[in-house]
Amino acid sequence: MTLDVVQQLKLLQHIYSESTIWDEELRASRHNMPEDVSAEQLQALEVAGHEPNHFERPQHEETIRELRTLAERWTLQEAAQAFVASLWSAPMIWRSLLTGKLIAASIPDHEYSPYPSSHKCQICGLDVNDGVDTSLQWYWRMTNGTPLDGDIFGHVLALREMAASQELPVPNEYDRWTLRAVLTVLRNLPPKTRYSKAADAFKKEQLLPTKKVYVYRDLLETLALTGILDTPEQPGMITAFTSYAERDKRPNTRVEVQAPLAWWDSSVGINEHNLNLIFDKFDCSDASLENKPEPNPLASETVIGAFESRRGAGTKAKVPKKSPDAGTGKVQPGDVYAVKVLSGSWVTVYCHEVKDKRTIVEYLDGVFPDMPGKEDLILTVRPRPDERWQCSAIGMDSTSWVRRVARDIPVPNASQPKPERVPFHAAKDLRHMASWCFPNL
C-alpha cells in the first residue's frame, strides 16, 4: 500500500484525534491507535517516514549543531524563494526553511540554561527532557505552519524533511502575487490593529489556500520572528537573536503570541529594511486586491486545500439535540460544554469558575465524531504542547455549537500546575483555539 501526502495527513489526523496515554519513560503522551487503522496503513506511514508515536528526545548541543549543519544547505535567497512558494503552490512546510535559516545564523553558542521549574532552555527554548513525536511535528508543519516560538528542534525536523526533497520549490506568478497581497493587507490595516484582527483580514481576502484562521495567525508570527513585523525593542532574527526568555514576555496576560508579534501592531508597520534584505529578488510593492488573478493551482489542488476539502460527504449539519444531562439554568462551576470544531470533530471544556459573566474554562482530553454525552467524558485536562492552558470565556450559554452536556462534574485530573496567565476570549473562539491543545484539528 502506498499513501500520497494528503492521504498520510488524513490518516494521521484520524490517529492523532484519539486520546493519549502518558509514557513516563519517554516523558511524552502516546496516542491510542484507532481500531479501524490497519497494519497495512501503519506500514505505509512507516515507509513514508511518518510512523505515528515515533519519538526522539533532543539533546541541547547536538540539536543546535544539527540545525546549523542543515541550514548551511541553502542560501538566504533560496530560503526566501521557498517561503514565497509555500504561500500557495508549495507545501506549507517550506515556510520553515526561512525561519530555520535565520535562527541557525543568529543563535549564539551557549550552555544549557533551564528555567528553575522546567527543562526548557531560557536561551534557545529547547526542552531536552520530553519525547517529541516526529510524525506529529511533520503533520503540524504541513497543516499549521512554522514551528512557533522559534522551536529549534521543530526546525531541525522540518529541515530534515526538506533536505530529503529532490528539488527546491520555485514560486510561480500567483505565489509572487500572494506575497504582494499579504504586504498590501498589512500596509492598509487601520491604525493600532493587533495580530488577531490582522489574521482576520488575511482570511477575509482568502490569501492562503486554507479556511483556518490559526494558519493566518501562524503566518503573522512567522513574519514577526523573521524581523518583518518586529519592533525596535523586540527585533526579529535577521536583526539579532533574542533569547527565548525575552521573547516569552508579553505586554499583558491577554496576549497569547510571543515577541516580536506580541508587541507589534499595524501602526508600527512593516520593517521595510528587513523585508528588502530577505526578499530583495521579489517585487514587494502593493498589489490590487480587487483584481485578484486566478489561483494557480486551484486551492483544492494544493496540499493544504486538498487536505481540508477531503472530508466525508454529508448533508448540511443539523443542530444536535440537547444532552439529557445538560440541566437548566446558566453556566456554573462543574459544568462541561461540548464545542464543535469541525464537521465530525467535537471537543469538551470544563468550567472551573464563574465570575462577572465570564467562565474559566479548560479543554478536556478527547476528540469525538459527534456531540459527546456525560458517559463519554475524559476527566483529564488537555494542555498545550508546552504548558497547561485556560481562558476566561464570555457567552458560554449563547454561542452556536457550544452546548452543555453535563453538570456537577468533579475537577479533572492535571499533571501540571494551573497557568499563570488566563486570557480573555469569547466562547465562539473556543472552536478556533482548540488547535492549540489539539494540533491535529
Secondary structure, 3 states (H helix, E strand, C coil): CCCCHHHHHHHHHHHHCCCEEEECCCCEEEECCCCCCCHHHHHHHHHCCCCCCCEECCCHHHHHHHHHHHHCCCCHHHHHHHHHHHCCCCCHHHHHHHHHHHHHHHCCCCCCCECCCCCEECCCCCECCCCEEHHHHHHHHHHCCCCHHHCHHHHHHHHHHHHCCCCCCCCCHHHHHHHHHHHHHHHCCCCCCCHHHHHHHHHHHCCCCCCCHHHHHHHHHHHHHHCCCCCCCCCCCCCCCCCHHHHCCCCCCCCCCCCCHHHCCCCCCCCHHHHHHHCCCCCCCCCCCCCCCCCCCCHHHCHHHHHHHCCCCCCCCCCCCCCCCCCCCCCCCCCEEEEEEECCEEEEEEEEEEECCEEEEEEEEEEECCCCCHHHCEEEECCCCCCCCCEEEECCCCCCCEEEEECCCCCCECCCCCCCCCCEEEHHHHHHHHHHHCCCC
